[in-house]
Amino acid sequence: MFAHSLLNGSRFGFCLGNCATVRQWNLSTAFRQARNFHTHSKVKLKPMNTCQPIGRWYSRFAPLCRSGTVTIRNALVSTGRSMTTSSEVVADRLVAGIPSFGRKMVGGWLILCSGMVVGAVVLGGVTRLTESGLSMTDWHLIKGMKAPRSAEEWAAEFERYKQYPEYKLLHHEMTLEEFKWIFYMEYTHRMWGRAIGLVFALPAVYLWRKGWFSKAMKPRVIIYGSLILFQGLLGWYMVKSGLEEPKGEYDVPRVSQYRLASHLGSALLLYTLMLWTGLGHLLPQAKVPAVTSRYLPLLRKSAHFTLALVFVTALSGAFVAGLDAGLVYNSFPKMANKWIPDDILAFEPKWKNFFENATTVQFDHRVLGSTTAGVVLALWYLSRRVPLHSRARIAVNCMIGMVGLQVSLGILTLLYYVPTKLAACHQSGSVALLTFTLWFLRELKKIPK
């Protein structure tokens, strides 16, 4: 009966699944739908390089596919851009077109030169502490490279030294053997400075001819060479100030604290520039993930401020050394049982106290040192709230350890009346703290902004 109704085209209703509505169906409808499907299946596909839709289903779903593809592509591009920082762009300009071997050669050469500058700073500090800086009374670039050898040459050099105020007022009982010792101290310092010039100049010519200096690197090489030459001239200009007759009745012959601070400041500046560029050539520019922390901008600004403060504190130590201010008040934390000594503003005009009054200079160095320690501690605490990568974390931990050691060395140097070994370690510690601060700042530069 069912087959008979079906052949006669009788209608019946049926329900599709759980649908609430009933749909009418017959054999003619089935044949019509089959014919339409057969017709649509013969639609020719369009070439893939056109933008026309391919069939009915493609025209419906292609826009969704295209929008999804664009979304994914934009996400990948934005992720890639977030891995690139401005410091990496600058570093890329410095090493653009340079082979890997050449980049390592340039970086190693700069690190070697910066290390030799540190050696010059340490030797200069020891020379100042042992009062050896005025033992060589003349300066000749070539002739001065030869030290006295015979007894006659030593006697002649000693006689020249006797004509200047340091021997007449301070070392009038010095023997020839004692003079030889301080002479060799200053001679070593000067020969070390000449060695820096040779180690810089000769490889610079070779690396330049090899084409291992990028267009952005060449002006820096010229600046570094000019600073080395200026450093040598400034050193002799500083020594000349100590060979002059003292102005005051109770003054002792010593180099000008202004020239000493300029000499140290230019050396630290040269070291900073060479080390920064050398690290850019040697350390891989590894892409670090972006940091989502609201404290990161503040951490960057604090690191720059800390670097400037460390530099200024080290520079104030030159004024302490130039005036022998470490021997004025040898107690800590108070100065002669007072937080602020009575003679802190004894000079007129008042601004001279900060550069020429030994009491004020020591007080300023104490305040700057304590402030630097507090700022480094605050920087370390702030860095704990930012998810830094491993090398940045190591750098900031080295900073906090070095500042603690540096403060301890400074206090011990003061309490023990400035012994040479402790004072030399304290001066070297300032360079070490500057190094760690530079390293930390460079690691922060790699984090995307």
C-alpha positions as CSV (number, residue, x, y, z in Angstrom):
1,M,0.0,0.0,0.0
2,F,2.9,2.3,0.8
3,A,4.6,1.5,-2.5
4,H,1.4,2.1,-4.4
5,S,1.0,5.5,-2.8
6,L,4.6,6.4,-3.6
7,L,4.3,5.5,-7.3
8,N,1.1,7.5,-7.6
9,G,2.7,10.5,-6.2
10,S,0.5,10.6,-3.1
11,R,1.8,12.8,-0.5
12,F,2.7,12.1,3.1
13,G,4.4,14.0,5.8
14,F,7.3,13.0,7.9
15,C,9.2,14.6,10.7
16,L,12.9,15.3,10.5
17,G,14.5,14.4,13.9
18,N,13.3,16.6,16.6
19,C,12.1,19.4,14.3
20,A,8.8,20.9,15.3
21,T,7.7,21.7,11.7
22,V,6.5,19.1,9.1
23,R,7.9,19.4,5.6
24,Q,6.0,18.1,2.5
25,W,8.0,15.9,0.1
26,N,7.3,14.1,-3.2
27,L,9.2,12.4,-6.0
28,S,9.1,15.3,-8.4
29,T,10.8,17.5,-5.7
30,A,13.5,14.9,-5.4
31,F,14.2,14.8,-9.1
32,R,14.3,18.6,-9.3
33,Q,16.8,18.8,-6.4
34,A,19.0,16.2,-8.0
35,R,18.9,18.1,-11.4
36,N,19.9,21.3,-9.7
37,F,22.8,19.6,-7.8
38,H,24.0,18.1,-11.1
39,T,23.9,21.5,-12.8
40,H,25.8,23.3,-10.0
41,S,28.4,20.6,-9.9
42,K,29.4,21.4,-13.5
43,V,30.4,25.0,-12.7
44,K,33.9,25.6,-13.9
45,L,36.4,26.5,-11.2
46,K,38.1,29.9,-11.6
47,P,41.9,30.3,-11.5
48,M,43.4,30.6,-8.0
49,N,45.0,34.0,-8.7
50,T,41.7,35.7,-9.2
51,C,39.5,37.2,-6.6
52,Q,36.2,35.9,-8.1
53,P,34.3,33.3,-5.9
54,I,34.6,29.7,-6.7
55,G,31.1,28.3,-6.4
56,R,28.3,29.0,-4.0
57,W,30.0,27.6,-0.9
58,Y,33.3,29.4,-1.5
59,S,31.5,32.7,-1.9
60,R,30.0,32.3,1.5
61,F,33.0,31.1,3.4
62,A,36.0,32.8,1.6
63,P,35.6,36.2,3.4
64,L,35.7,34.5,6.7
65,C,38.8,32.6,5.8
66,R,40.5,35.7,4.5
67,S,39.7,37.7,7.6
68,G,41.0,34.9,9.8
69,T,44.2,34.7,7.8
70,V,44.7,38.4,8.1
71,T,44.1,38.3,11.8
72,I,46.7,35.5,12.2
73,R,49.2,37.2,10.0
74,N,48.8,40.5,11.9
75,A,49.2,38.7,15.2
76,L,52.5,37.1,14.0
77,V,53.8,40.4,12.7
78,S,53.0,42.3,15.9
79,T,54.6,39.5,17.9
80,G,57.7,39.7,15.8
81,R,57.8,43.5,16.1
82,S,57.5,43.3,19.9
83,M,60.7,41.3,20.0
84,T,62.7,44.2,18.4
85,T,63.9,47.1,20.4
86,S,65.5,50.4,19.6
87,S,68.9,49.3,21.1
88,E,68.9,46.3,18.8
89,V,68.4,48.7,15.8
90,V,71.4,50.8,17.0
91,A,73.5,47.7,17.5
92,D,72.6,46.4,14.1
93,R,73.8,49.7,12.6
94,L,77.2,49.3,14.4
95,V,77.7,45.7,13.0
96,A,75.9,46.1,9.7
97,G,77.6,44.2,6.9
98,I,80.4,42.9,9.3
99,P,81.1,39.2,9.3
100,S,80.8,37.3,12.6
101,F,84.5,36.9,13.0
102,G,85.2,40.6,12.3
103,R,82.5,41.6,14.8
104,K,84.2,39.5,17.5
105,M,87.6,40.9,16.7
106,V,86.3,44.5,17.0
107,G,84.5,43.7,20.3
108,G,87.5,41.9,21.8
109,W,89.8,44.8,20.8
110,L,87.5,47.4,22.4
111,I,87.1,45.3,25.6
112,L,90.9,45.0,25.8
113,C,91.4,48.7,25.4
114,S,88.7,49.4,28.1
115,G,90.5,47.0,30.4
116,M,93.8,48.8,29.9
117,V,92.0,52.1,30.7
118,V,91.0,50.5,34.0
119,G,94.6,49.6,34.6
120,A,95.6,53.2,34.0
121,V,93.0,54.4,36.5
122,V,94.3,52.0,39.1
123,L,97.9,52.8,38.5
124,G,97.1,56.5,38.6
125,G,95.4,56.1,42.0
126,V,98.4,54.2,43.4
127,T,100.7,56.9,42.0
128,R,98.7,59.6,43.7
129,L,98.5,57.6,47.0
130,T,102.3,57.1,47.1
131,E,103.0,60.7,46.1
132,S,105.0,59.5,43.0
133,G,103.3,61.6,40.4
134,L,105.7,64.5,40.5
135,S,108.9,62.5,40.4
136,M,109.2,62.9,36.5
137,T,109.6,66.6,36.0
138,D,109.4,66.7,32.2
139,W,107.4,65.1,29.5
140,H,108.6,63.9,26.1
141,L,106.6,61.5,24.0
142,I,109.6,59.6,22.6
143,K,112.6,60.6,24.7
144,G,110.6,60.0,27.9
145,M,110.1,56.3,27.0
146,K,113.7,55.6,28.2
147,A,114.3,55.4,31.9
148,P,117.7,56.3,33.4
149,R,120.2,53.4,33.3
150,S,123.6,54.5,34.4
151,A,124.5,56.1,37.7
152,E,125.2,59.4,36.0
153,E,121.7,59.4,34.4
154,W,120.1,58.7,37.8
155,A,122.1,61.4,39.5
156,A,121.0,63.9,36.8
157,E,117.4,62.9,37.1
158,F,117.5,63.2,40.9
159,E,119.1,66.7,40.7
160,R,116.3,67.9,38.4
161,Y,113.7,66.6,41.0
162,K,115.5,68.5,43.8
163,Q,114.8,71.8,42.0
164,Y,111.0,71.5,42.5
165,P,108.8,72.3,45.6
166,E,107.9,68.7,46.5
167,Y,111.5,67.8,47.3
168,K,112.2,71.1,49.1
169,L,109.1,71.1,51.3
170,L,108.3,67.4,51.7
171,H,111.0,65.0,50.6
172,H,114.2,66.9,51.4
173,E,115.6,63.9,53.3
174,M,114.9,61.5,50.4
175,T,117.7,59.2,49.2
176,L,118.5,58.2,45.7
177,E,117.1,54.7,46.2
178,E,113.8,56.1,47.5
179,F,113.7,58.4,44.5
180,K,114.1,55.5,42.2
181,W,111.1,53.8,43.7
182,I,108.7,56.7,43.2
183,F,110.2,57.4,39.8
184,Y,109.4,53.9,38.6
185,M,105.9,54.2,39.8
186,E,105.3,57.3,37.7
187,Y,107.3,55.8,34.8
188,T,105.1,52.7,34.8
189,H,102.0,54.9,34.7
190,R,103.2,56.9,31.8
191,M,104.4,53.9,29.8
192,W,101.0,52.2,30.4
193,G,99.3,55.2,28.9
194,R,101.6,55.0,25.8
195,A,100.8,51.3,25.6
196,I,97.1,52.1,25.5
197,G,97.7,54.4,22.5
198,L,99.6,51.7,20.6
199,V,97.1,48.9,21.4
200,F,94.3,51.2,20.2
201,A,95.9,52.8,17.1
202,L,97.6,49.8,15.4
203,P,94.6,47.4,15.5
204,A,92.3,50.3,14.5
205,V,94.3,50.8,11.3
206,Y,94.2,47.1,10.5
207,L,90.5,46.7,11.3
208,W,89.7,49.8,9.3
209,R,91.6,48.5,6.2
210,K,89.8,45.1,6.6
211,G,86.5,46.9,6.4
212,W,85.3,45.6,9.8
213,F,84.2,49.0,10.9
214,S,80.6,49.9,9.9
215,K,79.6,53.4,8.7
216,A,78.2,54.1,12.2
217,M,81.3,52.7,13.9
218,K,84.0,54.8,12.2
219,P,83.1,58.2,13.9
220,R,83.3,56.4,17.2
221,V,86.7,55.1,16.5
222,I,87.9,58.6,15.8
223,I,86.3,59.9,19.0
224,Y,88.0,57.2,21.1
225,G,91.4,58.0,19.5
226,S,90.9,61.7,20.2
227,L,90.0,61.0,23.8
228,I,93.1,58.9,24.3
229,L,95.3,61.7,22.9
230,F,93.4,64.3,25.1
231,Q,93.9,62.1,28.1
232,G,97.7,62.1,27.7
233,L,97.9,65.9,27.3
234,L,95.6,66.4,30.2
235,G,97.8,64.2,32.4
236,W,100.8,66.3,31.7
237,Y,98.8,69.5,32.2
238,M,97.8,68.0,35.6
239,V,101.4,67.2,36.6
240,K,102.5,70.8,35.7
241,S,100.2,72.2,38.4
242,G,102.1,70.2,41.0
243,L,105.5,71.5,39.9
244,E,104.5,75.1,40.6
245,E,105.3,77.0,43.8
246,P,102.5,76.8,46.4
247,K,100.5,80.0,46.8
248,G,99.8,79.9,50.5
249,E,102.3,79.8,53.3
250,Y,101.1,76.5,54.6
251,D,100.2,74.9,51.3
252,V,101.9,71.7,50.2
253,P,102.8,71.0,46.6
254,R,100.1,68.9,45.0
255,V,98.4,68.7,41.7
256,S,95.3,70.7,41.1
257,Q,92.2,68.9,42.2
258,Y,90.3,70.4,39.3
259,R,92.8,68.9,36.8
260,L,92.9,65.6,38.7
261,A,89.1,65.3,38.5
262,S,89.2,66.2,34.8
263,H,91.9,63.6,34.2
264,L,89.9,60.9,36.0
265,G,86.6,62.0,34.5
266,S,87.9,61.7,30.9
267,A,89.4,58.3,31.7
268,L,86.0,57.0,33.1
269,L,84.2,58.5,30.1
270,L,86.6,56.7,27.7
271,Y,86.2,53.5,29.6
272,T,82.4,53.8,29.5
273,L,82.2,54.4,25.8
274,M,84.6,51.6,24.9
275,L,82.9,49.1,27.2
276,W,79.4,49.9,25.9
277,T,80.4,49.5,22.3
278,G,82.5,46.4,23.0
279,L,79.6,44.7,24.7
280,G,77.4,45.5,21.7
281,H,79.8,43.7,19.4
282,L,80.4,40.7,21.7
283,L,77.2,39.9,23.5
284,P,74.6,38.3,21.2
285,Q,71.6,40.4,20.5
286,A,69.3,37.7,21.8
287,K,65.6,38.6,21.5
288,V,64.0,38.7,24.9
289,P,60.2,38.5,25.5
290,A,58.2,41.6,26.2
291,V,57.7,42.4,29.8
292,T,54.2,43.4,30.9
293,S,54.9,45.4,34.1
294,R,54.0,48.9,34.9
295,Y,57.3,49.3,36.8
296,L,59.5,48.8,33.7
297,P,59.6,52.4,32.6
298,L,60.4,53.5,36.1
299,L,63.2,50.9,36.3
300,R,64.7,52.2,33.1
301,K,64.8,55.8,34.3
302,S,66.1,54.7,37.7
303,A,69.0,52.8,36.0
304,H,70.0,55.8,34.0
305,F,69.9,58.0,37.2
306,T,72.0,55.4,39.0
307,L,74.6,55.4,36.3
308,A,74.9,59.2,36.5
309,L,75.1,59.1,40.3
310,V,77.8,56.4,40.3
311,F,79.8,58.5,37.9
312,V,79.5,61.7,39.9
313,T,80.4,59.9,43.1
314,A,83.6,58.5,41.6
315,L,84.4,62.0,40.3
316,S,84.0,63.4,43.8
317,G,86.6,60.9,45.0
318,A,89.1,62.7,42.8
319,F,88.6,65.9,44.8
320,V,89.1,63.9,48.0
321,A,92.4,62.5,46.7
322,G,93.5,65.9,45.3
323,L,93.0,67.7,48.6
324,D,94.0,64.7,50.9
325,A,90.6,65.1,52.4
326,G,90.5,61.5,53.6
327,L,92.9,62.6,56.4
328,V,90.7,65.4,57.8
329,Y,88.0,63.5,59.8
330,N,88.7,59.8,60.4
331,S,85.5,58.8,62.1
332,F,82.3,57.4,60.9
333,P,79.3,58.1,60.7
334,K,79.9,61.4,62.5
335,M,82.7,63.8,61.8
336,A,84.4,64.8,65.1
337,N,81.2,63.8,67.0
338,K,79.1,66.0,64.8
339,W,76.9,65.2,61.9
340,I,77.8,68.5,60.2
341,P,81.2,69.9,61.1
342,D,81.7,73.5,62.0
343,D,84.1,74.4,59.3
344,I,82.1,73.0,56.4
345,L,81.5,76.5,55.0
346,A,84.6,78.3,56.1
347,F,85.7,79.6,52.7
348,E,84.5,82.7,50.9
349,P,82.8,82.7,48.5
350,K,80.7,79.8,49.6
351,W,80.8,77.8,46.4
352,K,84.6,77.3,46.8
353,N,83.9,75.1,49.8
354,F,82.6,72.3,47.6
355,F,85.8,72.1,45.6
356,E,88.6,73.6,47.8
357,N,87.6,73.0,51.4
358,A,88.8,69.5,52.5
359,T,86.1,69.2,55.1
360,T,83.3,70.0,52.7
361,V,84.8,67.7,50.0
362,Q,84.9,64.8,52.4
363,F,81.4,65.5,53.6
364,D,80.1,65.6,50.1
365,H,81.7,62.4,49.2
366,R,80.2,60.7,52.3
367,V,76.7,62.0,51.3
368,L,77.1,60.9,47.7
369,G,78.4,57.5,48.6
370,S,75.5,56.9,51.1
371,T,73.0,58.2,48.5
372,T,74.5,55.9,45.8
373,A,74.2,52.9,48.1
374,G,70.5,53.8,48.9
375,V,69.7,54.3,45.2
376,V,71.2,51.0,44.2
377,L,69.3,49.3,46.9
378,A,66.1,50.9,45.8
379,L,66.9,49.9,42.2
380,W,67.5,46.3,43.2
381,Y,64.2,46.2,45.1
382,L,62.3,47.7,42.2
383,S,63.9,45.1,39.8
384,R,62.4,42.4,42.0
385,R,58.9,43.5,40.9
386,V,59.7,43.2,37.2
387,P,60.1,39.8,35.5
388,L,63.6,40.3,34.1
389,H,65.5,37.8,32.0
390,S,68.4,35.9,33.6
391,R,71.4,38.1,32.6
392,A,69.7,41.3,33.7
393,R,68.9,39.6,37.1
394,I,72.6,38.6,37.5
395,A,73.7,42.2,36.6
396,V,71.5,43.9,39.2
397,N,72.5,41.3,41.8
398,C,76.2,42.1,41.1
399,M,75.4,45.8,41.6
400,I,73.9,45.3,45.0
401,G,76.8,43.1,46.1
402,M,79.4,45.6,44.7
403,V,77.9,48.6,46.4
404,G,77.9,46.9,49.7
405,L,81.6,46.0,49.3
406,Q,82.4,49.6,48.1
407,V,80.8,51.2,51.1
408,S,82.7,48.9,53.4
409,L,86.0,49.6,51.7
410,G,85.3,53.4,51.9
411,I,84.6,53.2,55.7
412,L,87.7,51.1,56.4
413,T,89.9,53.4,54.3
414,L,88.6,56.3,56.4
415,L,89.0,54.7,59.8
416,Y,92.5,53.4,59.1
417,Y,93.8,56.8,57.8
418,V,93.9,56.0,54.1
419,P,96.3,53.0,53.8
420,T,97.5,52.6,50.2
421,K,96.1,49.1,49.7
422,L,92.7,49.8,51.0
423,A,92.4,53.1,49.2
424,A,93.5,51.5,45.9
425,C,90.8,48.8,46.3
426,H,88.2,51.5,47.1
427,Q,89.2,53.4,43.9
428,S,89.0,50.2,41.9
429,G,85.7,49.4,43.4
430,S,84.1,52.5,41.9
431,V,85.1,51.3,38.4
432,A,83.7,47.9,39.1
433,L,80.3,49.4,40.3
434,L,80.3,51.5,37.2
435,T,80.8,48.4,35.1
436,F,78.0,46.5,36.6
437,T,75.6,49.4,36.2
438,L,76.5,49.7,32.6
439,W,75.9,46.0,32.1
440,F,72.5,46.2,33.8
441,L,71.5,49.2,31.7
442,R,72.5,47.4,28.5
443,E,70.4,44.3,29.4
444,L,67.4,46.6,30.1
445,K,67.8,48.1,26.6
446,K,67.1,44.7,25.1
447,I,63.6,44.5,26.6
448,P,60.9,45.8,24.2
449,K,59.3,49.1,25.2
